[in-house]
């Protein structure tokens, strides 16, 4: 069995900027700062990492209470901002998920995302995607994305009662950080050029395979089956 772990933003879905808007609005409400995250590259980072970076840039306190307050504000605002008319699934994703779920003796689906878990579930809920992902690893588990894979494999073990080697894990994402978080463990990474990074940039970052998108389901499955 192979465990397929998906990133969310830019890989599964495009939320139409709901996440970044929610963060900016949270900082505006809490600190009265407009566009607090302007100039901050969020791509592939965990939510706590992004928030900490913004707090430091603006010379604001980074204690646990501030973090908790900001995250709760962010989640409250995200539940509203996610219902915008620019949200969409990425090409081929729904077909790919349906196909992988149908072959549930060969593949088990999970998440590996920088989103905190509640934020991830809010984002996926509007696309009816939560049903595909009974477990995962999230930015709320650790601020360092490179430490998330063990959380996912442990949850797989608890849920299904069997162990999984890292070599049987495939991380699918759209940024160099998705690639980097697979490498320390010997897991594979299939990168998709559906975010801000080109095919060549993702290849140079060390992805095991790169696709323009997941619209060719047959090719996607062939690539997954080559990883062993």
Z-matrix of the N, CA and C atoms (Angstrom, degrees):
N
C 1 1.465
C 2 1.517 1 109.96
N 3 1.317 2 115.54 1 142.58
C 4 1.462 3 121.15 2 175.23
C 5 1.526 4 109.00 3 -112.44
N 6 1.320 5 115.64 4 137.02
C 7 1.458 6 121.45 5 175.14
C 8 1.521 7 107.60 6 -97.18
N 9 1.322 8 116.28 7 120.69
C 10 1.456 9 122.53 8 -178.81
C 11 1.520 10 107.83 9 -104.32
N 12 1.323 11 117.11 10 118.32
C 13 1.456 12 122.75 11 -175.01
C 14 1.522 13 109.76 12 -113.39
N 15 1.323 14 115.95 13 116.02
C 16 1.459 15 122.06 14 -175.04
C 17 1.522 16 112.21 15 -98.51
N 18 1.325 17 114.88 16 137.20
C 19 1.452 18 122.05 17 161.27
C 20 1.531 19 107.51 18 -71.20
N 21 1.323 20 117.85 19 166.56
C 22 1.471 21 120.84 20 -178.38
C 23 1.526 22 112.06 21 -105.99
N 24 1.340 23 116.51 22 -69.97
C 25 1.470 24 120.68 23 -171.92
C 26 1.524 25 111.56 24 -69.88
N 27 1.323 26 115.67 25 122.42
C 28 1.448 27 121.00 26 -180.00
C 29 1.509 28 113.78 27 85.22
N 30 1.325 29 117.08 28 -12.89
C 31 1.466 30 121.92 29 179.63
C 32 1.519 31 110.81 30 -108.53
N 33 1.322 32 116.53 31 -57.35
C 34 1.460 33 121.45 32 176.26
C 35 1.521 34 111.60 33 -88.62
N 36 1.331 35 115.67 34 -45.25
C 37 1.465 36 120.07 35 -171.95
C 38 1.524 37 111.14 36 -141.57
N 39 1.317 38 113.88 37 160.86
C 40 1.459 39 123.36 38 167.50
C 41 1.516 40 105.58 39 -117.92
N 42 1.324 41 116.95 40 114.48
C 43 1.470 42 120.59 41 -175.30
C 44 1.522 43 112.79 42 -86.98
N 45 1.330 44 117.19 43 9.93
C 46 1.457 45 119.77 44 179.52
C 47 1.516 46 113.14 45 67.20
N 48 1.344 47 116.12 46 29.53
C 49 1.464 48 120.17 47 178.56
C 50 1.513 49 115.06 48 79.80
N 51 1.333 50 117.12 49 13.82
C 52 1.470 51 119.91 50 -176.37
C 53 1.527 52 112.19 51 -60.57
N 54 1.324 53 116.92 52 -40.39
C 55 1.455 54 120.08 53 -177.49
C 56 1.516 55 112.71 54 -65.53
N 57 1.326 56 116.66 55 -47.74
C 58 1.471 57 119.63 56 -179.28
C 59 1.523 58 111.18 57 -67.28
N 60 1.338 59 117.15 58 -37.40
C 61 1.466 60 119.36 59 176.60
C 62 1.520 61 110.78 60 -63.16
N 63 1.327 62 116.31 61 -42.62
C 64 1.461 63 120.11 62 -179.07
C 65 1.528 64 111.27 63 -63.42
N 66 1.330 65 116.89 64 -39.14
C 67 1.461 66 119.71 65 177.51
C 68 1.524 67 111.18 66 -65.87
N 69 1.330 68 116.27 67 -45.38
C 70 1.464 69 119.67 68 179.07
C 71 1.529 70 111.63 69 -61.25
N 72 1.333 71 116.25 70 -41.89
C 73 1.460 72 119.72 71 -179.86
C 74 1.531 73 111.81 72 -68.88
N 75 1.331 74 116.24 73 -33.13
C 76 1.466 75 119.80 74 176.83
C 77 1.526 76 110.45 75 -64.67
N 78 1.318 77 116.89 76 -43.29
C 79 1.465 78 119.99 77 178.69
C 80 1.528 79 111.31 78 -68.74
N 81 1.325 80 116.23 79 -34.58
C 82 1.459 81 119.10 80 177.27
C 83 1.519 82 110.55 81 -64.15
N 84 1.330 83 116.73 82 -43.33
C 85 1.466 84 120.29 83 -178.85
C 86 1.527 85 111.68 84 -69.77
N 87 1.319 86 116.84 85 -38.55
C 88 1.472 87 120.72 86 -173.36
C 89 1.520 88 112.67 87 -85.42
N 90 1.347 89 116.82 88 -38.83
C 91 1.460 90 120.83 89 -174.54
C 92 1.532 91 113.82 90 -117.12
N 93 1.336 92 117.22 91 -3.88
C 94 1.474 93 122.06 92 -176.36
C 95 1.525 94 111.77 93 60.79
N 96 1.348 95 115.74 94 37.14
C 97 1.467 96 121.32 95 177.54
C 98 1.526 97 108.59 96 -109.09
N 99 1.311 98 116.73 97 124.49
C 100 1.465 99 121.81 98 177.41
C 101 1.524 100 109.90 99 -82.41
N 102 1.332 101 116.49 100 136.82
C 103 1.471 102 122.02 101 175.12
C 104 1.531 103 111.97 102 48.34
N 105 1.314 104 115.61 103 50.53
C 106 1.466 105 121.22 104 -175.17
C 107 1.524 106 112.81 105 -59.90
N 108 1.335 107 117.27 106 -28.96
C 109 1.465 108 120.78 107 -174.27
C 110 1.528 109 113.03 108 -96.18
N 111 1.327 110 116.46 109 9.12
C 112 1.461 111 119.70 110 178.73
C 113 1.529 112 109.96 111 -59.10
N 114 1.341 113 115.67 112 128.98
C 115 1.458 114 120.86 113 179.23
C 116 1.509 115 114.67 114 87.31
N 117 1.340 116 118.21 115 -5.35
C 118 1.461 117 121.44 116 178.97
C 119 1.529 118 109.08 117 -92.48
N 120 1.309 119 116.54 118 122.40
C 121 1.458 120 121.89 119 177.54
C 122 1.528 121 108.87 120 -78.66
N 123 1.319 122 116.98 121 112.97
C 124 1.462 123 121.32 122 -177.33
C 125 1.527 124 112.80 123 -92.57
N 126 1.300 125 117.71 124 -9.43
C 127 1.461 126 122.25 125 -168.82
C 128 1.532 127 112.67 126 -59.97
N 129 1.325 128 115.19 127 117.81
C 130 1.459 129 121.22 128 175.26
C 131 1.512 130 115.21 129 80.36
N 132 1.324 131 118.40 130 -4.89
C 133 1.457 132 121.21 131 -179.31
C 134 1.531 133 110.56 132 -84.13
N 135 1.327 134 115.90 133 160.20
C 136 1.463 135 119.72 134 174.20
C 137 1.528 136 109.29 135 -80.19
N 138 1.321 137 116.33 136 154.31
C 139 1.467 138 120.27 137 177.73
C 140 1.531 139 112.19 138 -55.81
N 141 1.348 140 119.44 139 -47.89
C 142 1.461 141 118.85 140 178.70
C 143 1.531 142 112.60 141 -60.63
N 144 1.320 143 117.32 142 -37.62
C 145 1.461 144 121.28 143 177.77
C 146 1.525 145 110.95 144 -62.26
N 147 1.322 146 116.48 145 -43.51
C 148 1.466 147 121.51 146 179.83
C 149 1.532 148 110.64 147 -64.69
N 150 1.318 149 115.96 148 -45.35
C 151 1.470 150 120.18 149 -179.52
C 152 1.527 151 110.70 150 -63.53
N 153 1.332 152 116.57 151 -44.54
C 154 1.473 153 120.04 152 179.96
C 155 1.531 154 110.32 153 -61.57
N 156 1.321 155 116.90 154 -43.92
C 157 1.459 156 120.81 155 179.72
C 158 1.527 157 110.87 156 -58.44
N 159 1.331 158 116.44 157 -42.35
C 160 1.458 159 120.60 158 -179.57
C 161 1.533 160 111.13 159 -67.78
N 162 1.314 161 117.20 160 -41.33
C 163 1.465 162 120.70 161 178.52
C 164 1.529 163 110.74 162 -61.00
N 165 1.323 164 116.30 163 -42.70
C 166 1.464 165 120.55 164 -179.16
C 167 1.527 166 110.81 165 -66.57
N 168 1.333 167 116.51 166 -43.64
C 169 1.467 168 120.43 167 179.99
C 170 1.527 169 111.09 168 -58.06
N 171 1.329 170 115.95 169 -40.33
C 172 1.469 171 120.14 170 -177.87
C 173 1.530 172 112.95 171 -91.83
N 174 1.358 173 115.02 172 8.70
C 175 1.474 174 120.96 173 177.64
C 176 1.528 175 111.68 174 55.62
N 177 1.334 176 114.20 175 47.62
C 178 1.458 177 121.56 176 -179.65
C 179 1.524 178 109.71 177 -108.00
N 180 1.331 179 118.33 178 159.72
C 181 1.470 180 120.61 179 179.66
C 182 1.528 181 111.83 180 -64.49
N 183 1.324 182 115.10 181 146.98
C 184 1.472 183 120.36 182 -178.04
C 185 1.529 184 111.84 183 -119.84
N 186 1.330 185 116.96 184 24.11
C 187 1.466 186 120.11 185 -178.22
C 188 1.526 187 111.03 186 -72.38
N 189 1.325 188 115.57 187 167.75
C 190 1.465 189 121.41 188 -174.31
C 191 1.522 190 113.06 189 -60.46
N 192 1.326 191 117.76 190 -36.69
C 193 1.464 192 120.18 191 -179.40
C 194 1.525 193 110.69 192 -63.64
N 195 1.317 194 116.99 193 -43.98
C 196 1.464 195 120.41 194 178.50
C 197 1.529 196 109.56 195 -61.06
N 198 1.323 197 116.56 196 -44.85
C 199 1.464 198 120.08 197 179.06
C 200 1.522 199 111.09 198 -58.54
N 201 1.323 200 116.55 199 -48.17
C 202 1.464 201 120.46 200 -178.78
C 203 1.525 202 111.03 201 -61.46
N 204 1.311 203 116.41 202 -43.49
C 205 1.466 204 120.40 203 -178.88
C 206 1.530 205 111.29 204 -64.32
N 207 1.330 206 116.09 205 -45.54
C 208 1.464 207 120.23 206 -179.13
C 209 1.523 208 110.63 207 -63.74
N 210 1.319 209 116.93 208 -43.86
C 211 1.469 210 119.99 209 -178.56
C 212 1.525 211 110.71 210 -64.37
N 213 1.340 212 117.77 211 -40.82
C 214 1.463 213 119.21 212 179.13
C 215 1.519 214 111.10 213 -65.71
N 216 1.332 215 117.04 214 -41.18
C 217 1.463 216 120.67 215 176.01
C 218 1.523 217 110.73 216 -61.06
N 219 1.329 218 115.37 217 -45.71
C 220 1.460 219 121.34 218 178.87
C 221 1.526 220 111.16 219 -56.29
N 222 1.324 221 116.94 220 -46.58
C 223 1.464 222 120.47 221 -178.68
C 224 1.526 223 111.11 222 -65.08
N 225 1.319 224 116.58 223 -41.57
C 226 1.467 225 119.96 224 179.07
C 227 1.522 226 111.11 225 -60.87
N 228 1.321 227 116.12 226 -42.83
C 229 1.463 228 120.37 227 -178.45
C 230 1.532 229 110.93 228 -73.43
N 231 1.317 230 116.78 229 -37.13
C 232 1.466 231 120.87 230 -179.67
C 233 1.523 232 111.77 231 -60.29
N 234 1.327 233 116.89 232 -36.68
C 235 1.472 234 119.37 233 -179.84
C 236 1.524 235 112.01 234 -61.58
N 237 1.324 236 116.42 235 -21.45
C 238 1.463 237 121.11 236 175.68
C 239 1.530 238 111.54 237 -92.76
N 240 1.326 239 115.67 238 -45.88
C 241 1.463 240 120.65 239 -174.15
C 242 1.524 241 112.95 240 -67.93
N 243 1.321 242 117.56 241 -24.37
C 244 1.467 243 120.47 242 -177.42
C 245 1.523 244 112.18 243 -66.10
N 246 1.334 245 116.95 244 -22.19
C 247 1.464 246 120.11 245 -178.85
C 248 1.525 247 110.67 246 -90.04
N 249 1.330 248 116.57 247 56.88
C 250 1.463 249 120.34 248 177.01
C 251 1.523 250 109.19 249 -106.28
N 252 1.319 251 116.13 250 158.85
C 253 1.466 252 119.39 251 -173.00
C 254 1.524 253 113.80 252 -83.11
N 255 1.346 254 117.26 253 7.04
C 256 1.462 255 119.70 254 177.20
C 257 1.527 256 112.48 255 -102.66
N 258 1.323 257 117.78 256 -2.36
C 259 1.461 258 119.77 257 -179.76
C 260 1.525 259 110.22 258 -68.91
N 261 1.327 260 116.55 259 147.81
C 262 1.465 261 120.79 260 -178.75
C 263 1.518 262 109.93 261 -161.46
N 264 1.314 263 115.69 262 156.67
C 265 1.454 264 120.10 263 170.85
C 266 1.521 265 108.48 264 -84.74
N 267 1.307 266 116.94 265 151.82
C 268 1.447 267 120.61 266 178.61
C 269 1.536 268 109.41 267 -76.19
N 270 1.336 269 117.68 268 155.77
C 271 1.472 270 120.89 269 -174.05
C 272 1.526 271 113.23 270 -55.63
N 273 1.324 272 115.43 271 128.64
C 274 1.453 273 121.82 272 173.87
C 275 1.508 274 115.94 273 79.16
N 276 1.332 275 117.44 274 -3.95
C 277 1.459 276 119.73 275 -172.96
C 278 1.522 277 112.34 276 -65.83
N 279 1.319 278 117.50 277 -46.92
C 280 1.467 279 118.97 278 -176.80
C 281 1.530 280 111.04 279 -62.05
N 282 1.325 281 116.80 280 -42.16
C 283 1.463 282 121.16 281 178.15
C 284 1.535 283 110.69 282 -63.77
N 285 1.330 284 116.48 283 -41.49
C 286 1.465 285 120.44 284 179.45
C 287 1.525 286 111.07 285 -63.71
N 288 1.322 287 117.25 286 -44.06
C 289 1.460 288 120.20 287 -179.81
C 290 1.522 289 111.39 288 -64.60
N 291 1.314 290 116.35 289 -41.49
C 292 1.470 291 119.44 290 178.09
C 293 1.521 292 111.04 291 -61.91
N 294 1.332 293 116.55 292 -41.85
C 295 1.464 294 120.54 293 -178.88
C 296 1.524 295 111.21 294 -67.31
N 297 1.320 296 117.40 295 -44.36
C 298 1.462 297 120.56 296 179.47
C 299 1.522 298 111.04 297 -65.24
N 300 1.313 299 117.54 298 -39.20
C 301 1.463 300 121.05 299 179.66
C 302 1.520 301 111.37 300 -66.21
N 303 1.319 302 115.94 301 -34.96
C 304 1.465 303 120.34 302 178.64
C 305 1.528 304 110.12 303 -65.34
N 306 1.325 305 116.65 304 -35.04
C 307 1.467 306 121.63 305 179.37
C 308 1.525 307 110.04 306 -93.67
N 309 1.330 308 116.09 307 55.71
C 310 1.457 309 119.02 308 -170.82
C 311 1.524 310 114.04 309 -75.56
N 312 1.336 311 118.33 310 -5.55
C 313 1.456 312 119.91 311 172.47
C 314 1.520 313 111.85 312 -82.83
N 315 1.325 314 115.95 313 -18.40
C 316 1.463 315 121.22 314 -178.68
C 317 1.517 316 112.70 315 -103.22
N 318 1.337 317 116.81 316 -31.18
C 319 1.452 318 121.59 317 -173.91
C 320 1.527 319 110.60 318 -130.94
N 321 1.326 320 114.40 319 144.30
C 322 1.454 321 120.53 320 172.42
C 323 1.525 322 106.91 321 -128.11
N 324 1.315 323 116.50 322 128.43
C 325 1.458 324 120.95 323 -172.86
C 326 1.519 325 111.77 324 -98.76
N 327 1.333 326 114.84 325 138.96
C 328 1.453 327 122.01 326 175.28
C 329 1.511 328 109.67 327 -148.39
N 330 1.310 329 115.47 328 -174.85
C 331 1.460 330 122.28 329 -179.48
C 332 1.526 331 109.96 330 -118.06
N 333 1.312 332 115.64 331 147.19
C 334 1.450 333 121.82 332 164.80
C 335 1.520 334 105.60 333 -139.49
N 336 1.323 335 116.17 334 103.70
C 337 1.452 336 121.28 335 -167.71
C 338 1.525 337 111.48 336 -141.98
N 339 1.316 338 115.81 337 150.54
C 340 1.452 339 120.97 338 174.92
C 341 1.515 340 113.40 339 -76.01
N 342 1.324 341 117.38 340 -12.94
C 343 1.467 342 120.85 341 176.63
C 344 1.525 343 110.50 342 -63.75
N 345 1.335 344 117.06 343 142.10
C 346 1.452 345 117.92 344 166.66
C 347 1.530 346 107.38 345 -64.65
N 348 1.331 347 116.51 346 154.98
C 349 1.461 348 118.87 347 -169.42
C 350 1.525 349 112.91 348 -59.56
N 351 1.322 350 117.86 349 -44.51
C 352 1.469 351 119.50 350 -179.07
C 353 1.521 352 111.54 351 -62.60
N 354 1.329 353 116.65 352 -39.06
C 355 1.457 354 120.20 353 177.71
C 356 1.520 355 112.03 354 -66.69
N 357 1.335 356 116.05 355 -39.77
C 358 1.461 357 120.29 356 177.48
C 359 1.521 358 111.10 357 -59.71
N 360 1.331 359 115.83 358 -44.92
C 361 1.469 360 119.82 359 -177.82
C 362 1.526 361 111.58 360 -68.31
N 363 1.330 362 117.33 361 -34.47
C 364 1.466 363 120.45 362 176.21
C 365 1.525 364 109.49 363 -63.44
N 366 1.319 365 116.69 364 -46.75
C 367 1.463 366 120.82 365 -178.58
C 368 1.527 367 111.50 366 -62.27
N 369 1.318 368 117.28 367 -44.00
C 370 1.466 369 120.22 368 -177.07
C 371 1.520 370 112.50 369 -73.73
N 372 1.329 371 116.95 370 -25.68
C 373 1.468 372 120.14 371 -174.00
C 374 1.523 373 112.72 372 -62.34
N 375 1.340 374 117.07 373 -36.31
C 376 1.467 375 118.80 374 -176.58
C 377 1.529 376 111.92 375 -71.90
N 378 1.336 377 116.74 376 -14.16
C 379 1.463 378 120.85 377 176.93
C 380 1.527 379 111.77 378 -104.25
N 381 1.326 380 117.06 379 1.82
C 382 1.467 381 123.29 380 -175.75
C 383 1.529 382 110.70 381 58.48
N 384 1.335 383 116.47 382 41.27
C 385 1.463 384 121.44 383 -178.13
C 386 1.525 385 113.60 384 -100.60
N 387 1.325 386 118.72 385 -12.99
C 388 1.460 387 118.80 386 -177.32
C 389 1.529 388 112.58 387 -60.39
N 390 1.318 389 116.40 388 -28.43
C 391 1.470 390 120.63 389 -177.98
C 392 1.522 391 112.36 390 -62.41
N 393 1.322 392 117.31 391 -22.13
C 394 1.463 393 120.39 392 -178.32
C 395 1.525 394 112.50 393 -82.68
N 396 1.327 395 118.11 394 -16.32
C 397 1.454 396 121.31 395 -167.23
C 398 1.527 397 111.68 396 -127.64
N 399 1.338 398 117.24 397 85.81
C 400 1.463 399 119.94 398 -177.86
C 401 1.529 400 114.23 399 -75.70
N 402 1.319 401 117.69 400 -9.92
C 403 1.471 402 120.40 401 -179.65
C 404 1.524 403 108.86 402 -152.38
N 405 1.314 404 115.02 403 173.02
C 406 1.453 405 118.70 404 178.21
C 407 1.514 406 111.67 405 172.32
N 408 1.324 407 114.74 406 -175.22
C 409 1.459 408 122.96 407 174.07
C 410 1.520 409 107.29 408 -127.28
N 411 1.341 410 115.77 409 143.13
C 412 1.460 411 120.49 410 -167.24
C 413 1.526 412 111.15 411 -137.30
N 414 1.330 413 114.98 412 162.67
C 415 1.451 414 119.84 413 176.48
C 416 1.513 415 113.28 414 -59.49
N 417 1.318 416 117.20 415 -22.59
C 418 1.467 417 121.06 416 176.70
C 419 1.528 418 112.02 417 -74.51
N 420 1.331 419 117.67 418 -12.43
C 421 1.471 420 120.82 419 176.18
C 422 1.521 421 111.56 420 -81.29
N 423 1.324 422 116.13 421 -40.05
C 424 1.463 423 121.13 422 178.05
C 425 1.515 424 108.75 423 -160.35
N 426 1.314 425 116.15 424 141.05
C 427 1.458 426 120.96 425 179.48
C 428 1.525 427 112.01 426 -66.97
N 429 1.332 428 116.72 427 -25.54
C 430 1.462 429 122.97 428 -178.71
C 431 1.522 430 109.32 429 -91.08
N 432 1.316 431 117.44 430 111.81
C 433 1.459 432 120.98 431 -178.47
C 434 1.531 433 112.55 432 -59.06
N 435 1.320 434 117.02 433 -29.73
C 436 1.461 435 120.52 434 -178.69
C 437 1.525 436 113.24 435 -69.69
N 438 1.324 437 117.16 436 -6.55
C 439 1.470 438 120.74 437 178.12
C 440 1.532 439 112.64 438 -105.21
N 441 1.330 440 117.59 439 8.04
C 442 1.467 441 119.81 440 -171.79
C 443 1.523 442 114.78 441 -84.54
N 444 1.331 443 118.29 442 -30.63
C 445 1.465 444 118.90 443 -174.26
C 446 1.530 445 113.19 444 -55.86
N 447 1.335 446 120.73 445 -42.96
C 448 1.471 447 119.18 446 177.98
C 449 1.526 448 113.92 447 -58.96
N 450 1.329 449 118.25 448 -30.88
C 451 1.467 450 120.11 449 176.36
C 452 1.532 451 110.09 450 -64.34
N 453 1.334 452 115.99 451 -40.76
C 454 1.465 453 119.69 452 -179.35
C 455 1.524 454 111.53 453 -66.65
N 456 1.329 455 117.24 454 -43.97
C 457 1.466 456 119.34 455 -178.38
C 458 1.524 457 111.27 456 -68.50
N 459 1.330 458 117.33 457 -34.49
C 460 1.463 459 120.20 458 177.51
C 461 1.524 460 110.37 459 -65.72
N 462 1.317 461 117.19 460 -41.60
C 463 1.470 462 120.10 461 179.15
C 464 1.525 463 111.33 462 -68.61
N 465 1.314 464 116.54 463 -35.25
C 466 1.466 465 119.58 464 173.66
C 467 1.526 466 109.59 465 -59.12
N 468 1.318 467 116.56 466 -47.28
C 469 1.463 468 121.05 467 -178.89
C 470 1.530 469 111.52 468 -61.29
N 471 1.322 470 117.05 469 -43.49
C 472 1.464 471 120.43 470 -179.67
C 473 1.523 472 111.42 471 -66.48
N 474 1.330 473 116.61 472 -36.40
C 475 1.459 474 120.82 473 -176.03
C 476 1.522 475 112.34 474 -77.06
N 477 1.337 476 116.11 475 -39.91
C 478 1.470 477 119.75 476 -172.44
C 479 1.526 478 113.72 477 -109.00
N 480 1.322 479 117.31 478 -6.18
C 481 1.454 480 120.01 479 177.32
C 482 1.506 481 114.42 480 70.30
N 483 1.314 482 117.48 481 26.12
C 484 1.466 483 121.34 482 177.71
C 485 1.515 484 109.50 483 -144.88
N 486 1.313 485 115.28 484 151.20
C 487 1.448 486 120.54 485 179.36
C 488 1.524 487 110.09 486 -86.30
N 489 1.320 488 115.23 487 156.86
C 490 1.461 489 120.69 488 176.71
C 491 1.519 490 108.10 489 -135.12
N 492 1.309 491 116.68 490 131.12
C 493 1.467 492 120.67 491 175.94
C 494 1.526 493 109.70 492 -75.26
N 495 1.307 494 115.50 493 148.44
C 496 1.464 495 119.51 494 176.35
C 497 1.523 496 111.19 495 -58.27
N 498 1.331 497 116.49 496 -31.24
C 499 1.468 498 120.31 497 -178.81
C 500 1.523 499 112.59 498 -67.62
N 501 1.329 500 117.19 499 -12.70
C 502 1.461 501 121.84 500 176.18
C 503 1.532 502 111.88 501 -102.91
N 504 1.333 503 115.75 502 13.94
C 505 1.461 504 121.08 503 176.66
C 506 1.525 505 110.08 504 -105.10
N 507 1.318 506 116.00 505 136.34
C 508 1.460 507 122.44 506 177.89
C 509 1.521 508 107.92 507 -124.30
N 510 1.316 509 115.89 508 119.59
C 511 1.460 510 121.31 509 178.50
C 512 1.522 511 108.61 510 -96.92
N 513 1.321 512 115.58 511 130.59
C 514 1.464 513 121.16 512 179.67
C 515 1.517 514 108.53 513 -115.79
N 516 1.337 515 115.92 514 121.38
C 517 1.453 516 119.97 515 -178.21
C 518 1.511 517 111.82 516 -157.40
N 519 1.322 518 115.68 517 177.74
C 520 1.467 519 120.61 518 -172.63
C 521 1.515 520 113.96 519 -118.63
N 522 1.339 521 118.35 520 9.96
C 523 1.461 522 119.99 521 -177.43
C 524 1.529 523 110.64 522 -133.29
N 525 1.324 524 117.16 523 160.84
C 526 1.467 525 119.63 524 173.81
C 527 1.523 526 113.65 525 -58.55
N 528 1.320 527 117.68 526 -27.43
C 529 1.464 528 119.72 527 178.41
C 530 1.532 529 111.73 528 -69.41
N 531 1.331 530 117.67 529 -30.30
C 532 1.465 531 120.18 530 173.99
C 533 1.523 532 110.14 531 -65.39
N 534 1.310 533 115.78 532 -37.31
C 535 1.464 534 120.78 533 178.43
C 536 1.520 535 110.19 534 -68.91
N 537 1.324 536 115.79 535 -46.38
C 538 1.467 537 121.05 536 -176.76
C 539 1.521 538 112.88 537 -61.44
N 540 1.333 539 118.06 538 -33.06
C 541 1.469 540 119.56 539 -176.37
C 542 1.522 541 112.36 540 -76.69
N 543 1.336 542 117.44 541 -12.87
C 544 1.468 543 120.80 542 175.95
C 545 1.520 544 111.65 543 -86.33
N 546 1.323 545 116.91 544 -34.05
C 547 1.459 546 122.08 545 -168.47
C 548 1.520 547 115.71 546 -62.06
N 549 1.339 548 120.29 547 -39.99
C 550 1.474 549 118.63 548 -177.74
C 551 1.525 550 114.26 549 -62.32
N 552 1.332 551 116.88 550 -17.26
C 553 1.461 552 120.78 551 -173.23
C 554 1.531 553 113.32 552 -110.78
N 555 1.302 554 117.18 553 -3.37
C 556 1.454 555 119.62 554 -176.49
C 557 1.516 556 113.09 555 76.68
N 558 1.337 557 116.60 556 17.33
C 559 1.465 558 120.33 557 173.99
C 560 1.523 559 108.81 558 -79.85
N 561 1.323 560 116.05 559 164.27
C 562 1.457 561 121.58 560 179.54
C 563 1.523 562 110.05 561 -95.50
N 564 1.318 563 115.05 562 156.67
C 565 1.464 564 119.14 563 174.70
C 566 1.518 565 110.27 564 -134.08
N 567 1.315 566 115.28 565 122.88
C 568 1.462 567 122.76 566 169.63
C 569 1.518 568 106.64 567 -101.83
N 570 1.310 569 116.47 568 115.75
C 571 1.465 570 120.91 569 -179.57
C 572 1.516 571 110.25 570 -97.84
N 573 1.318 572 115.47 571 145.33
C 574 1.467 573 121.33 572 176.92
C 575 1.528 574 108.65 573 -121.62
N 576 1.330 575 115.46 574 134.97
C 577 1.463 576 120.75 575 -175.79
C 578 1.524 577 111.17 576 -88.67
N 579 1.327 578 115.52 577 50.68
C 580 1.470 579 121.31 578 -178.00
C 581 1.521 580 112.00 579 -103.97
N 582 1.337 581 116.47 580 2.02
C 583 1.457 582 120.87 581 178.58
C 584 1.513 583 110.70 582 -110.34
N 585 1.321 584 116.03 583 -132.96
C 586 1.466 585 121.27 584 -176.16
C 587 1.524 586 113.26 585 -90.87
N 588 1.323 587 117.96 586 -7.03
C 589 1.462 588 121.09 587 -173.44
C 590 1.523 589 111.03 588 -109.97
N 591 1.327 590 115.33 589 141.31
C 592 1.465 591 121.90 590 -177.89
C 593 1.522 592 110.54 591 -81.25
N 594 1.320 593 115.34 592 168.44
C 595 1.464 594 121.05 593 176.16
C 596 1.521 595 110.41 594 -56.23
N 597 1.327 596 116.93 595 -47.24
C 598 1.466 597 120.47 596 -178.31
C 599 1.522 598 111.79 597 -63.58
N 600 1.313 599 117.55 598 -40.78
C 601 1.468 600 120.36 599 179.11
C 602 1.525 601 111.11 600 -63.47
N 603 1.318 602 116.73 601 -38.86
C 604 1.465 603 120.44 602 179.88
C 605 1.524 604 111.20 603 -71.44
N 606 1.323 605 117.31 604 -36.19
C 607 1.464 606 120.39 605 174.37
C 608 1.523 607 110.69 606 -63.28
N 609 1.329 608 116.39 607 -45.01
C 610 1.461 609 120.95 608 -179.90
C 611 1.523 610 111.76 609 -64.39
N 612 1.337 611 116.59 610 -27.28
C 613 1.467 612 120.98 611 178.38
C 614 1.526 613 112.42 612 -76.53
N 615 1.338 614 116.80 613 -9.49
C 616 1.454 615 119.90 614 173.89
C 617 1.509 616 116.71 615 104.21
N 618 1.323 617 117.90 616 16.04
C 619 1.474 618 119.94 617 177.33
C 620 1.521 619 110.31 618 -60.75
N 621 1.321 620 116.62 619 144.05
C 622 1.465 621 120.49 620 177.75
C 623 1.523 622 111.47 621 -71.00
N 624 1.326 623 116.04 622 -34.62
C 625 1.460 624 122.50 623 174.03
C 626 1.532 625 107.57 624 -147.32
N 627 1.324 626 115.43 625 153.37
C 628 1.463 627 120.37 626 176.85
C 629 1.524 628 109.14 627 -134.18
N 630 1.328 629 116.65 628 135.27
C 631 1.455 630 122.71 629 173.51
C 632 1.531 631 108.51 630 -121.89
N 633 1.323 632 115.08 631 150.19
C 634 1.473 633 119.06 632 174.40
C 635 1.523 634 109.99 633 -60.65
N 636 1.332 635 116.36 634 -44.16
C 637 1.457 636 123.83 635 176.31
C 638 1.517 637 107.32 636 -163.51
N 639 1.327 638 117.58 637 -173.87
C 640 1.470 639 121.18 638 -176.46
C 641 1.527 640 112.58 639 -102.26
N 642 1.323 641 117.13 640 22.64
C 643 1.463 642 119.54 641 -176.03
C 644 1.527 643 113.04 642 -70.11
N 645 1.326 644 118.14 643 -23.12
C 646 1.466 645 121.75 644 176.97
C 647 1.525 646 108.08 645 -95.70
N 648 1.323 647 116.42 646 88.85
C 649 1.465 648 121.12 647 -174.48
C 650 1.528 649 111.82 648 -62.50
N 651 1.321 650 117.13 649 -38.85
C 652 1.471 651 120.20 650 -179.34
C 653 1.526 652 110.88 651 -62.99
N 654 1.321 653 116.74 652 -45.47
C 655 1.463 654 120.83 653 177.83
C 656 1.524 655 110.73 654 -63.09
N 657 1.313 656 116.76 655 -40.83
C 658 1.463 657 122.39 656 178.58
C 659 1.528 658 110.67 657 -57.75
N 660 1.326 659 117.10 658 -47.73
C 661 1.465 660 120.88 659 -179.79
C 662 1.528 661 111.48 660 -65.39
N 663 1.313 662 117.53 661 -38.00
C 664 1.463 663 120.72 662 177.87
C 665 1.518 664 111.37 663 -62.53
N 666 1.323 665 116.36 664 -39.74
C 667 1.456 666 120.17 665 177.77
C 668 1.534 667 109.90 666 -65.33
N 669 1.318 668 117.74 667 -45.78
C 670 1.464 669 120.49 668 179.35
C 671 1.528 670 110.43 669 -58.28
N 672 1.300 671 117.12 670 -40.10
C 673 1.463 672 120.79 671 -177.17
C 674 1.521 673 112.76 672 -72.45
N 675 1.331 674 116.90 673 -16.95
C 676 1.466 675 119.47 674 176.91
C 677 1.524 676 111.87 675 -77.81
N 678 1.329 677 116.57 676 -22.10
C 679 1.451 678 120.15 677 -179.97
C 680 1.520 679 109.35 678 -78.20
N 681 1.296 680 117.09 679 118.29
C 682 1.483 681 119.77 680 178.46
C 683 1.513 682 109.61 681 -159.61
